[in-house]
Amino acid sequence: QQQVAESGGGSVQAGGSLTLSCAASSDIYDGAEGHKCMGWFRQAPGKEREGVAAIYSGGTSPYYADSVKGRFTISQDNVKNTVDLQLNHLKPEDSAMYYCAAARCWYLKRYEVEYEYWGQGTQVTVSS
């Protein structure tokens, strides 16, 4: 059973919008101490995977990479263990495979190495 699964990728023209969704298995959090962290990362061909946004159920404001601030919005449903990423004003440089990650946490986790559970990714392609 896949513990993290993304959906919602696709192709869009520059300036358009997409919503990515991610669902994490309750097994990740049930019976464990800590809060729920979920994050979005992306990897373009020939580039390293980078953090895009992250959110923490403990109440800290979400994290956004500078390149997406003001354009992307992350939101979390702590009951359903889901996280959405709203992508607005998309640019060709946003084209990448987008990955969702989940972890138990006591603080907002921003970095790839801090996440234990990963989805298989969903492709976002933005044409100019």
C-alpha atoms as one frame of an Amber mdcrd trajectory, in Angstrom:
protein
   0.000   0.000   0.000   1.405   3.323  -1.038   1.615   5.581   1.973   1.783
   8.888   0.139   0.031   9.552  -3.164  -0.131  12.688  -5.293  -2.630  13.722
  -7.928  -3.532  16.739 -10.014  -0.549  17.343 -12.253  -0.935  18.236 -15.892
  -0.053  20.622 -18.680  -0.970  24.274 -18.638   0.039  27.473 -20.401   2.090
  30.129 -18.673  -0.070  32.202 -16.382  -2.417  29.324 -15.726  -3.226  27.442
 -12.537  -3.194  23.899 -11.214  -4.038  22.265  -7.924  -1.956  19.370  -6.676
  -3.361  17.094  -3.999  -1.666  14.617  -1.728  -3.023  12.011   0.639  -0.939
  10.375   3.352  -1.813   7.102   5.009  -3.002   7.406   8.578  -0.431   4.702
   9.443   2.214   7.420   9.272   0.706   9.341  12.159  -1.451   6.928  14.164
  -0.106   6.120  17.600   2.958   8.297  17.082   3.980  11.361  18.994   4.384
  14.679  17.321   2.522  16.730  14.800   2.012  16.247  11.085   4.366  17.716
   8.531   3.685  17.546   4.836   5.749  19.110   2.125   5.987  19.567  -1.611
   9.228  19.233  -3.514   9.996  19.370  -7.213  12.680  18.158  -9.562  13.244
  19.361 -13.095  15.343  17.382 -15.582  19.042  17.782 -14.854  18.425  19.592
 -11.580  18.394  18.610  -7.940  15.162  18.175  -6.076  14.179  21.364  -4.256
  11.695  22.262  -1.572   8.662  24.210  -2.728   6.386  24.481   0.296   5.780
  22.789   3.623   3.159  22.900   6.329   3.032  21.890   9.984  -0.046  20.979
  12.008   1.529  22.469  15.123   0.622  25.985  14.059   3.700  27.555  12.483
   3.178  29.539   9.298   3.853  27.494   6.158   7.191  27.588   4.378   7.501
  28.692   0.758  10.547  28.803  -1.455  11.326  32.329  -2.620  10.659  31.326
  -6.213   7.006  30.494  -5.479   6.056  33.015  -2.784   2.908  34.881  -3.695
   2.020  32.360  -6.407   1.655  29.011  -4.624  -0.471  28.248  -1.570  -0.237
  25.150   0.593  -3.107  23.968   2.769  -3.592  20.969   5.023  -6.515  18.913
   6.300  -5.249  17.342   9.500  -8.237  15.039   9.865  -7.988  13.577   6.383
  -4.172  13.718   6.298  -4.221  15.550   3.008  -2.363  18.552   1.676  -3.096
  20.653  -1.379  -0.790  22.926  -3.315  -2.488  25.632  -5.335  -0.232  26.774
  -8.165  -1.135  30.143  -9.693   0.578  32.362 -12.250   2.584  29.403 -13.440
   5.826  29.942 -15.330   7.715  27.596 -17.668  10.414  27.294 -15.010   7.839
  25.712 -12.697   7.799  22.654 -14.958   8.979  19.657 -12.958   7.982  16.438
 -11.290   6.301  17.422  -8.041   6.648  15.151  -5.046   4.673  15.094  -1.809
   6.333  14.026   1.418   5.079  13.326   4.925   6.638  12.989   8.341   5.871
  13.195  12.017   7.449  16.273  13.459   7.814  18.694  16.333   8.691  21.646
  14.095   8.157  22.679  10.495  10.313  20.445   8.312  11.600  22.155   5.183
  14.321  19.903   3.879  14.226  16.712   1.842  16.335  14.736   4.301  13.837
  15.398   7.080  10.995  13.533   5.360  10.494   9.796   5.671   7.566   9.056
   3.390   7.380  10.013  -0.283   4.947   9.788  -3.125   5.874   8.789  -6.654
   5.363  12.261  -8.061   3.060  14.059 -10.440   4.239  15.934 -13.521   3.590
  19.630 -14.047   4.386  21.075 -17.459   4.035  24.780 -18.199   4.318  25.943
 -21.778   5.198  29.464 -22.834
